[in-house]
C-alpha cells in the first residue's frame, strides 16, 4: 500500500491519517483510478474493524473532525460521479433503443405542465 504521509506529531501507528485517506480517495476518484480506490476501500474497511483503545478512539475522533471538510468534498465528488454514471447509462440505453420514457416525463421535457423546456 502506498505511504499516505503523516504529520510530524502523529506517531506511526501503522494507520494513515484519516484526512489523507479522504484526500487520496478524492484524487483517485477524479482520476478514475479503480485499483487505488479499491485499495483505499480496504484500508477504510480495516479501520472500521480495528479494535481501538480509548487513546486511539480519541485520536481517530480528532482526525475525523479535522477531515470533515475533505469528507464533505469527497461526498460531493461521489454524488457527481453517481449522477454522471446515471447519465452515461441512460445515454447508452437510448442508443441501444432500450430506454422508454413515461408520458409524464416526455411532457415535462417538452415544457408542458409548468416545465420550462430546459430540463
Phi and psi in degrees as GROMACS dihedral restraints (atoms count N, CA, C in turn):
[ dihedral_restraints ]
;  ai    aj    ak    al  type     phi  dphi    fc
    3     4     5     6     1   -66.4    20    10
    4     5     6     7     1   145.7    20    10
    6     7     8     9     1   -72.1    20    10
    7     8     9    10     1   126.8    20    10
    9    10    11    12     1   -97.2    20    10
   10    11    12    13     1    -1.8    20    10
   12    13    14    15     1    85.3    20    10
   13    14    15    16     1   161.3    20    10
   15    16    17    18     1  -159.5    20    10
   16    17    18    19     1   146.2    20    10
   18    19    20    21     1   -72.5    20    10
   19    20    21    22     1   158.6    20    10
   21    22    23    24     1   -61.3    20    10
   22    23    24    25     1   -35.3    20    10
   24    25    26    27     1   -83.2    20    10
   25    26    27    28     1   -11.3    20    10
   27    28    29    30     1   -84.1    20    10
   28    29    30    31     1   117.4    20    10
   30    31    32    33     1   -67.5    20    10
   31    32    33    34     1   152.2    20    10
   33    34    35    36     1   -78.7    20    10
   34    35    36    37     1   102.9    20    10
   36    37    38    39     1  -100.2    20    10
   37    38    39    40     1     3.2    20    10
   39    40    41    42     1    85.8    20    10
   40    41    42    43     1    -6.4    20    10
   42    43    44    45     1  -110.5    20    10
   43    44    45    46     1   134.2    20    10
   45    46    47    48     1   -72.0    20    10
   46    47    48    49     1   158.2    20    10
   48    49    50    51     1   -63.8    20    10
   49    50    51    52     1   138.7    20    10
   51    52    53    54     1   -58.5    20    10
   52    53    54    55     1   -42.8    20    10
   54    55    56    57     1   -60.0    20    10
   55    56    57    58     1   -41.8    20    10
   57    58    59    60     1   -65.5    20    10
   58    59    60    61     1   -35.8    20    10
   60    61    62    63     1   -60.4    20    10
   61    62    63    64     1   -44.4    20    10
   63    64    65    66     1   -65.6    20    10
   64    65    66    67     1   -43.4    20    10
   66    67    68    69     1   -62.1    20    10
   67    68    69    70     1   -45.4    20    10
   69    70    71    72     1   -61.3    20    10
   70    71    72    73     1   -40.9    20    10
   72    73    74    75     1   -63.9    20    10
   73    74    75    76     1   -41.7    20    10
   75    76    77    78     1   -62.0    20    10
   76    77    78    79     1   -44.5    20    10
   78    79    80    81     1   -64.0    20    10
   79    80    81    82     1   -43.7    20    10
   81    82    83    84     1   -63.6    20    10
   82    83    84    85     1   -39.4    20    10
   84    85    86    87     1   -66.7    20    10
   85    86    87    88     1   -41.8    20    10
   87    88    89    90     1   -61.7    20    10
   88    89    90    91     1   -34.9    20    10
   90    91    92    93     1   -88.8    20    10
   91    92    93    94     1    -2.8    20    10
   93    94    95    96     1    54.7    20    10
   94    95    96    97     1    42.5    20    10
   96    97    98    99     1   -86.7    20    10
   97    98    99   100     1    85.2    20    10
   99   100   101   102     1   -63.9    20    10
  100   101   102   103     1   -36.9    20    10
  102   103   104   105     1   -66.0    20    10
  103   104   105   106     1   -38.8    20    10
  105   106   107   108     1   -69.5    20    10
  106   107   108   109     1   -38.5    20    10
  108   109   110   111     1   -62.6    20    10
  109   110   111   112     1   -41.5    20    10
  111   112   113   114     1   -63.3    20    10
  112   113   114   115     1   -41.1    20    10
  114   115   116   117     1   -61.8    20    10
  115   116   117   118     1   -44.8    20    10
  117   118   119   120     1   -66.5    20    10
  118   119   120   121     1   -36.4    20    10
  120   121   122   123     1   -62.3    20    10
  121   122   123   124     1   -41.1    20    10
  123   124   125   126     1   -64.1    20    10
  124   125   126   127     1   -38.7    20    10
  126   127   128   129     1   -63.4    20    10
  127   128   129   130     1   -44.5    20    10
  129   130   131   132     1   -65.7    20    10
  130   131   132   133     1   -38.4    20    10
  132   133   134   135     1   -60.6    20    10
  133   134   135   136     1   -42.7    20    10
  135   136   137   138     1   -63.3    20    10
  136   137   138   139     1   -37.6    20    10
  138   139   140   141     1   -60.1    20    10
  139   140   141   142     1   -40.7    20    10
  141   142   143   144     1   -75.5    20    10
  142   143   144   145     1   -20.1    20    10
  144   145   146   147     1   -97.3    20    10
  145   146   147   148     1    -7.1    20    10
  147   148   149   150     1   -76.5    20    10
  148   149   150   151     1   131.7    20    10
  150   151   152   153     1   -75.4    20    10
  151   152   153   154     1   123.5    20    10
  153   154   155   156     1  -108.0    20    10
  154   155   156   157     1   139.5    20    10
  156   157   158   159     1   -85.0    20    10
  157   158   159   160     1   177.6    20    10
  159   160   161   162     1   -60.6    20    10
  160   161   162   163     1   -42.8    20    10
  162   163   164   165     1   -64.6    20    10
  163   164   165   166     1   -40.8    20    10
  165   166   167   168     1   -67.2    20    10
  166   167   168   169     1   -39.7    20    10
  168   169   170   171     1   -62.9    20    10
  169   170   171   172     1   -39.6    20    10
  171   172   173   174     1   -65.1    20    10
  172   173   174   175     1   -41.5    20    10
  174   175   176   177     1   -63.6    20    10
  175   176   177   178     1   -42.6    20    10
  177   178   179   180     1   -66.0    20    10
  178   179   180   181     1   -37.8    20    10
  180   181   182   183     1   -63.6    20    10
  181   182   183   184     1   -40.5    20    10
  183   184   185   186     1   -62.1    20    10
  184   185   186   187     1   -44.7    20    10
  186   187   188   189     1   -62.2    20    10
  187   188   189   190     1   -42.0    20    10
  189   190   191   192     1   -62.9    20    10
  190   191   192   193     1   -41.0    20    10
  192   193   194   195     1   -63.2    20    10
  193   194   195   196     1   -44.4    20    10
  195   196   197   198     1   -68.2    20    10
  196   197   198   199     1   -27.3    20    10
  198   199   200   201     1   -94.2    20    10
  199   200   201   202     1     2.4    20    10
  201   202   203   204     1   -55.9    20    10
  202   203   204   205     1   -45.0    20    10
  204   205   206   207     1   -65.3    20    10
  205   206   207   208     1   -41.6    20    10
  207   208   209   210     1   -66.1    20    10
  208   209   210   211     1   -36.4    20    10
  210   211   212   213     1   -67.5    20    10
  211   212   213   214     1   -35.4    20    10
  213   214   215   216     1   -65.2    20    10
  214   215   216   217     1   -41.1    20    10
  216   217   218   219     1   -63.1    20    10
  217   218   219   220     1   -45.0    20    10
  219   220   221   222     1   -60.5    20    10
  220   221   222   223     1   -39.9    20    10
  222   223   224   225     1   -61.7    20    10
  223   224   225   226     1   -40.3    20    10
  225   226   227   228     1   -67.0    20    10
  226   227   228   229     1   -38.9    20    10
  228   229   230   231     1   -63.7    20    10
  229   230   231   232     1   -42.7    20    10
  231   232   233   234     1   -61.0    20    10
  232   233   234   235     1   -44.7    20    10
  234   235   236   237     1   -63.4    20    10
  235   236   237   238     1   -42.6    20    10
  237   238   239   240     1   -63.5    20    10
  238   239   240   241     1   -39.1    20    10
  240   241   242   243     1   -64.3    20    10
  241   242   243   244     1   -44.0    20    10
  243   244   245   246     1   -59.1    20    10
  244   245   246   247     1   -44.4    20    10
  246   247   248   249     1   -62.6    20    10
  247   248   249   250     1   -42.4    20    10
  249   250   251   252     1   -63.5    20    10
  250   251   252   253     1   -40.4    20    10
  252   253   254   255     1   -63.8    20    10
  253   254   255   256     1   -41.2    20    10
  255   256   257   258     1   -60.6    20    10
  256   257   258   259     1   -46.0    20    10
  258   259   260   261     1   -62.7    20    10
  259   260   261   262     1   -45.8    20    10
  261   262   263   264     1   -61.8    20    10
  262   263   264   265     1   -40.0    20    10
  264   265   266   267     1   -65.8    20    10
  265   266   267   268     1   -40.9    20    10
  267   268   269   270     1   -65.3    20    10
  268   269   270   271     1   -41.2    20    10
  270   271   272   273     1   -62.9    20    10
  271   272   273   274     1   -41.7    20    10
  273   274   275   276     1   -62.0    20    10
  274   275   276   277     1   -42.6    20    10
  276   277   278   279     1   -66.3    20    10
  277   278   279   280     1   -39.2    20    10
  279   280   281   282     1   -62.1    20    10
  280   281   282   283     1   -44.7    20    10
  282   283   284   285     1   -63.4    20    10
  283   284   285   286     1   -33.3    20    10
  285   286   287   288     1   -82.3    20    10
  286   287   288   289     1    -5.9    20    10
  288   289   290   291     1    76.5    20    10
  289   290   291   292     1    18.6    20    10
  291   292   293   294     1   -99.4    20    10
  292   293   294   295     1    -8.3    20    10
  294   295   296   297     1   -92.6    20    10
  295   296   297   298     1   129.2    20    10
  297   298   299   300     1  -122.4    20    10
  298   299   300   301     1   142.6    20    10
  300   301   302   303     1  -110.4    20    10
  301   302   303   304     1   149.2    20    10
  303   304   305   306     1   -74.2    20    10
  304   305   306   307     1   162.6    20    10
  306   307   308   309     1   -58.4    20    10
  307   308   309   310     1   -41.2    20    10
  309   310   311   312     1   -62.9    20    10
  310   311   312   313     1   -44.0    20    10
  312   313   314   315     1   -62.4    20    10
  313   314   315   316     1   -43.7    20    10
  315   316   317   318     1   -63.0    20    10
  316   317   318   319     1   -43.4    20    10
  318   319   320   321     1   -66.8    20    10
  319   320   321   322     1   -38.0    20    10
  321   322   323   324     1   -62.8    20    10
  322   323   324   325     1   -39.5    20    10
  324   325   326   327     1   -73.6    20    10
  325   326   327   328     1   -23.3    20    10
  327   328   329   330     1   -84.2    20    10
  328   329   330   331     1    -1.3    20    10
  330   331   332   333     1    91.2    20    10
  331   332   333   334     1     8.7    20    10
  333   334   335   336     1   -89.5    20    10
  334   335   336   337     1   171.1    20    10
  336   337   338   339     1    54.5    20    10
  337   338   339   340     1    44.2    20    10
  339   340   341   342     1    85.1    20    10
  340   341   342   343     1    -0.8    20    10
  342   343   344   345     1   -75.8    20    10
  343   344   345   346     1   155.9    20    10
  345   346   347   348     1   -97.7    20    10
  346   347   348   349     1    -0.4    20    10
  348   349   350   351     1    82.4    20    10
  349   350   351   352     1    -5.9    20    10
  351   352   353   354     1  -102.7    20    10
  352   353   354   355     1    13.6    20    10
